[in-house]
C-alpha cells in the first residue's frame, strides 16, 4: 500500500504538465481553445488527492493476485499470471481513478474553473454517475495497456536478472518500466482518445453514453488516423517517464520497507 501510494503520487505530480498537454490535444475543441499552454497545472488538486489511493489499490490487488496465482503454476504460465493480476488491479484501481480523472480532465480543458467548482457542478447536474462517466472506457483502455505493460516489464526484469546473474536493481527495474510503458502507451492511444472524448462530452450528447466503439467511429470519420492517435507523443513521453519513475519508485520503496 505504501510503496504503491508513494510511487503514484511521485509520477502523477511530476508529469502532470505533460498529461495536461495530452488531454488538450485530444479534446474535441482542439488544443488552443482548450487552454493551450495556459494553466498547465489546472486540475492538479484532483490528481493529488486521488493518486495515492489509486496506485495503492492497484498494487495491493496486483501483488496479492499474483501471489495467489503463482502457487502451483508452471513457468510458462507466468506471463498469464501477470496479465490476470494486472487486469484485476486496474478494475479495482479505476473505482478510485475515474472520479479523479473526470474532474481533472474537465479542469484541464477549463483552466478558468477551479477543481472544486467542477466537482460541485458535475455532482449537481449529473450526480455520482457523472463522476463515473467513462468508467467502462477507462477499464477498456487500462486492461489492454496492462496486458502489454506488466508482462513486458516482468519479462524484461527476468531477462536482465538472468543476464547479470542477480536480481535487478531498482534503477534497472525503472528502465524496464520506461520501455514497457512507452510501448503500451503507443498501441493503446486510440482507446485513450475515446476515453477523453467520453469524459469531456456534454451531458446528453452521443459520446456521453459511454459507447467506446461509437466514440472511436466518430473520431475516425471526422479526423481519421491522426485523430485516433492525437496526443500520442506526449502520452508516450509521459508514460515512458512515468513507467521509469512509477515502477522504479515502487521497487525502491518496497525494498526499503521490506
C-alpha atoms as one frame of an Amber mdcrd trajectory, in Angstrom:
protein
   0.000   0.000   0.000   2.735   2.478   0.999   5.075   1.627  -1.881   2.297
   1.856  -4.463   0.922   5.071  -2.988   4.292   6.823  -2.891   5.026   5.764
  -6.486   1.626   7.037  -7.651   1.973  10.463  -6.042   5.505  10.943  -7.430
   4.672  10.112 -11.026   1.319  11.918 -11.189   2.595  15.207  -9.806   5.919
  15.249 -11.674   4.361  14.500 -15.059   1.133  16.482 -14.688   2.031  19.175
 -17.307   2.577  16.511 -19.993  -0.761  14.946 -19.112  -2.488  18.329 -19.483
  -0.959  18.841 -22.940  -2.087  15.345 -23.971  -5.654  15.938 -22.735  -5.923
  19.257 -24.580  -4.607  17.725 -27.799  -7.326  15.061 -27.528 -10.184  17.405
 -26.562 -12.929  17.992 -29.197 -12.450  21.798 -29.209  -8.753  21.496 -30.051
  -5.539  22.335 -28.216  -5.682  26.149 -28.291  -9.357  26.506 -27.358  -8.886
  24.002 -24.542  -6.254  26.272 -22.985  -3.038  25.674 -24.916  -0.091  26.014
 -22.573  -2.035  28.279 -20.194  -2.904  26.952 -16.737  -0.847  23.811 -17.232
  -1.473  22.687 -13.637  -5.276  23.051 -13.831  -6.862  20.033 -12.131  -3.796
  19.105 -10.086  -5.698  19.014  -6.726  -7.865  16.181  -8.058  -4.756  14.237
  -9.045  -3.002  14.949  -5.742  -5.958  13.576  -3.764  -6.617  10.549  -5.975
  -3.121   9.330  -6.869  -2.164   7.675  -3.542  -5.312   5.537  -3.056  -5.459
   4.783  -6.791  -1.898   3.412  -7.014  -2.165   1.700  -3.629  -5.380  -0.081
  -4.679  -3.714  -1.282  -7.880  -0.594  -2.711  -6.282  -2.392  -4.314  -3.331
  -4.606  -6.173  -5.817  -1.763  -6.884  -8.275   0.647  -8.341  -5.718  -1.981
 -10.385  -3.873  -3.497 -11.879  -7.031  -0.016 -12.581  -8.425   0.951 -14.303
  -5.162  -2.197 -16.465  -5.135  -1.875 -17.488  -8.784   1.853 -18.250  -8.562
   1.238 -21.192  -6.198   1.404 -24.354  -8.241   1.686 -22.550 -11.603   4.380
 -23.529 -14.103   6.908 -21.067 -15.540   5.282 -20.822 -18.980   2.068 -19.603
 -17.305   3.881 -16.734 -15.534   3.010 -14.079 -18.205  -0.663 -15.097 -17.975
  -0.472 -14.752 -14.178   0.892 -11.212 -14.549  -1.838 -10.375 -17.083  -4.668
 -11.565 -14.824  -3.204  -9.799 -11.775  -2.731  -6.536 -13.695  -6.253  -6.632
 -15.159  -7.890  -7.194 -11.769  -5.668  -4.476 -10.290  -6.881  -1.995 -12.921
 -10.575  -2.857 -12.382 -10.203  -2.126  -8.646  -7.996   0.958  -9.079 -10.417
   2.514 -11.594 -13.028   2.777  -8.832 -10.758   5.474  -7.371  -9.137   6.708
 -10.586 -12.204   7.527 -12.696 -13.826  10.209 -10.477 -10.416  11.837 -10.041
  -9.783  11.639 -13.803 -13.183  13.094 -14.749 -12.663  16.160 -12.537  -9.013
  16.510 -13.572  -9.679  16.382 -17.325 -12.575  18.822 -17.144 -10.353  21.209
 -15.198  -7.547  20.760 -17.740  -9.751  21.981 -20.616 -11.381  24.722 -18.488
  -8.405  26.291 -16.683 -10.501  29.268 -15.544 -12.691  26.994 -13.380 -11.464
  25.614 -10.063 -11.356  21.899  -9.284 -13.934  22.332  -6.511 -16.319  24.203
  -8.823 -16.059  21.479 -11.474 -16.665  18.782  -8.851 -19.750  20.527  -7.455
 -21.062  21.300 -10.978 -20.684  17.646 -12.007 -22.424  16.359  -8.867 -25.260
  18.908  -9.171 -26.020  18.259 -12.855 -25.094  14.575 -13.234 -24.918  13.106
  -9.732 -22.470  10.401  -8.667 -22.828   8.655 -12.026 -21.364  11.765 -13.646
 -18.142  11.165 -11.744 -18.077   7.615 -13.098 -18.756   8.599 -16.679 -16.071
   6.877 -18.677 -15.509   4.064 -16.147 -16.109   1.428 -18.826 -13.931   3.216
 -21.378 -11.169   3.691 -18.788 -11.215  -0.005 -17.875 -11.266  -0.919 -21.577
  -8.189   1.293 -22.029  -6.332   0.120 -18.921  -6.814  -3.623 -19.417  -5.113
  -3.779 -22.862  -2.472  -1.368 -21.543  -1.770  -3.611 -18.546  -1.854  -6.751
 -20.711   1.085  -5.256 -22.609   2.947  -3.286 -19.914   3.170  -5.591 -16.906
   4.081  -8.919 -18.575   6.656  -6.990 -20.674   8.034  -5.262 -17.529   8.282
  -8.538 -15.614   9.838 -10.352 -18.622  12.448  -7.612 -19.158  13.367  -7.721
 -15.457  13.710 -11.525 -15.571  15.858 -11.339 -18.725  18.129  -8.646 -17.241
  18.406 -10.612 -13.957  19.364 -13.747 -15.897  21.955 -11.863 -17.971  23.729
 -10.354 -14.955  23.252 -13.280 -12.582  21.367 -11.442  -9.838  18.050  -9.660
  -9.238  17.757  -6.286 -10.973  18.353  -3.089  -9.022  15.562  -0.520  -8.671
  17.055   1.701 -11.427  17.165  -1.282 -13.783  13.542  -2.057 -12.951  12.779
   1.584 -13.760  14.449   1.313 -17.208  12.390  -1.814 -17.952   9.285   0.069
 -16.808  10.046   3.003 -19.124  10.332   0.751 -22.181   7.263  -1.308 -21.304
   5.176   1.792 -20.537   6.125   3.645 -23.726   5.327   0.667 -25.936   1.993
   0.029 -24.198   1.115   3.744 -24.412   1.643   3.841 -28.178  -0.587   0.871
 -29.001  -3.439   1.928 -26.691  -3.619   5.641 -27.655  -6.905   5.311 -29.650
  -8.628   3.918 -26.544  -7.221   6.834 -24.524  -8.580   9.352 -27.054 -12.024
   7.708 -26.881 -11.941   7.806 -23.063 -11.043  11.514 -23.092 -13.876  12.374
 -25.527 -16.391  10.456 -23.388 -15.302  12.175 -20.173 -15.380  15.641 -21.765
 -18.654  15.184 -23.673 -21.622  17.372 -22.725 -24.384  15.604 -20.798 -26.949
  14.158 -23.207 -24.611  14.038 -26.208 -23.881  10.799 -28.071 -20.408  10.411
 -26.544 -21.802  10.915 -23.029 -23.449   7.481 -23.273 -20.009   5.929 -22.864
 -20.059   3.806 -26.033 -16.359   3.305 -26.824 -16.862   1.888 -30.330 -19.170
   4.763 -31.260 -16.626   7.273 -29.966 -13.827   5.613 -31.942 -16.036   5.561
 -35.060 -16.865   9.250 -34.698 -13.193  10.185 -34.335 -12.263   8.063 -37.360
 -14.975   9.654 -39.542 -14.133  13.238 -38.611 -10.359  13.157 -38.081  -9.094
   9.860 -39.446  -5.993   8.069 -38.180  -4.399  11.283 -36.895  -7.429  11.851
 -34.648  -7.205   8.348 -33.188  -3.552   8.933 -32.323  -3.938  12.540 -31.114
  -1.537  13.229 -28.263   0.469  10.040 -28.859   3.860  11.770 -28.454   3.174
  13.452 -25.077   1.342  10.265 -23.964   4.350   8.082 -24.826   6.745  10.590
 -23.263   4.666  10.889 -20.093   4.133   7.156 -19.685   7.758   6.235 -20.513
   8.943   8.714 -17.893   6.035   7.631 -15.716   6.989   3.966 -16.043  10.568
   4.838 -15.067   9.506   6.876 -12.015   6.445   4.802 -11.030   7.861   1.283
 -11.240  11.361   2.336 -10.123   9.982   4.211  -7.096   7.673   1.301  -6.297
  10.539  -1.226  -6.308  12.855   1.038  -4.289  10.207   1.924  -1.703   9.182
  -1.719  -1.344  12.813  -2.755  -0.836  13.272  -0.094   1.847  10.069  -1.073
   3.669  10.612  -4.838   3.481
